[in-house]
Amino acid sequence: MKLFSNRKFNTAIHFIIAALPAFVLCQESASGEYRMLLDEIKIFQKYSEKSINSSLIDSAEYYVGLGEHEVAVVFLEELLDEFSSEIVPLALSMHVIPPKRLNASLRVGVDYNNQEFETKTGYTEENDILIDQVNKPYVGLHLNYIITGDYSKGLALNSLLRYDKENFNGYFNLEQKFLGINTNALINMNFIFDSNSLYPDLSYKDISSRQLIEWMGNRWRFRLDNAIRYKRYQFPVETIPDFIRNTLDGYLSYRSVGGRSINFDITNDYNESIDFENNDYYEQIYNIKFGQWLGLNFINTVGLGIRLNQFNYSLLDSMIHNFSKEFRFAPVLGMFSSPMINMNIEYNYIYKTYKKKSEQEADYHYNYIDFKIMNRFTSNFQLTTGYRFEKKKYIPFHGSNELYIIEQNFYSNGIIAGIDYQNISGWYINASAMYSWRKYPNAPKDDEFSIYYNRNILNLFIMAQVPVTEKLNLSILLSYDNDTDKDYDINNIRSSYFTIELQYSL
């Protein structure tokens, strides 16, 4: 049995889309893949005369108990190979009950969004904070209609209309899915609009399309995912220009009989602002990851990556044109201390360099190491605790004012906590937090205008779904980040948002 029914799983997904329209759905997590494969095995076993290989199931469940879903997936894939000869006739013979063609739900909630820009003045620890805050109750209507086929292979229309005291907005998604024996594909068209009565200049229309194809063999998996988007504001200006963007993601993986794996993924992201240069960029990301090459007795993965970015942005009254290169090395080691407890050590090293160096964009080394203990009390409840140390060191260059560069150096110690809980009734809670103490050893102690000073950093994320009744669900999404360290070509800012929504299925 799946942890979520289709209706409640869709409720969670639709909530995320409604709360974060720009959110991009990524590859399914290893835990999700494990549950999907286990469901497939149970279905095949029900209709097959073959006896199930209990040793493979036991091995998979053992690694799930340790929280290592990626390793568990290896054993389930081995088991599925034993049913490969029966998959085609079985799929053709199984009777699928058609889902409900029309689903509708009424949503009421409140959006809270807070963006803060911080400066430090005087000789105290008090901050001057510029705040852009939104607090809006809203009401919305969500509709999903299957035109042909079903959820897995068919044409469907998905839409949401939402109204609050400031905005009337909505989206319409027309999506065709294709499902084959080894190949999946989809193509969709999206239209989003927002009419803002308080700030008419921010009203916009957004048209996008996504094309995806995925092939899955016994050992190999391949995925190609492309998205193109055009956004037009009612009154575009340099700070919020119209733009066209295309993002192409590719993924290739191989998993051997012994559990070793190699994953390779690339991203090409191109953004062109129309009539302006601000926020033009072309970013390329290449990653390779080697998993379990030292055996299955403990977790061992090594990731290597490179990120290239040609970018423009407006700073004060100047237009900055630059190119950055970022190299990443990320090994992970895990140890099994008991069937219900395991420990992970994850290290990340980043070296970033700029073609045109300045005091604002100087090369740097960044290191952080996480030590985590995962306690899996039951199959659906896990508690994570841990510690993080991080250090960032900027590199002065010839002709630079060294004091302006080294004052940005910092190190920090922090504690990590997390909870993951879900059950078959539709409850879902995922929460993580990190609180760290950051020190700037080279920052001037008597400069009242310096933004680099010792501080405490809090990062908090909560996503929850609570089924109130069979037709009524409460959803919560919270993110808070007061880290002011900024990398200009990533556009990091200090921000927080909170959304709570009550959804009633009609």
Secondary structure, 3 states (H helix, E strand, C coil): CCCCCHHHHHHHHHHHHHHCCCCCCCCCCHHHHHHHHHHHHHHHHHHCCCCCCHHHHHHHHHHHHCCCHHHHHHHHHHHHHHCHHHHHHHHHHCCCCCCCCEEEEEEEEEEEEEEEEEEECCCCCCEEEEEEEEEEEEEEEEEEEEEEECCCCEEEEEEEEEEECCEEEEEEEEEEEEECCCEEEEEEEEEEEEEECCCHHHCEEEEEEEEEEEEECCCEEEEEEEEEEEEEECCCCCCCCCEEEEEEEEEEEEECCCCCEEEEEEEEEEEEECCCCCCCEEEEEEEEEEECCCCCCCEEEEEEEEEEEEEEEEECCEEEEEEEEEEEEEEEEEEEEECCEEEEEEEEEEEEEECCCCCCCCCEEEEEEEEEEEEEEECCEEEEEEEEEEEEEECCCCCCCHHHHHCCCEEEEEEEEEEEEECCCCCEEEEEEEEEEEECCCCCCCCCCCCCCCEEEEEEEEEEEEECCCCEEEEEEEEEECCCCCCCCCCCCCEEEEEEEEEEEC
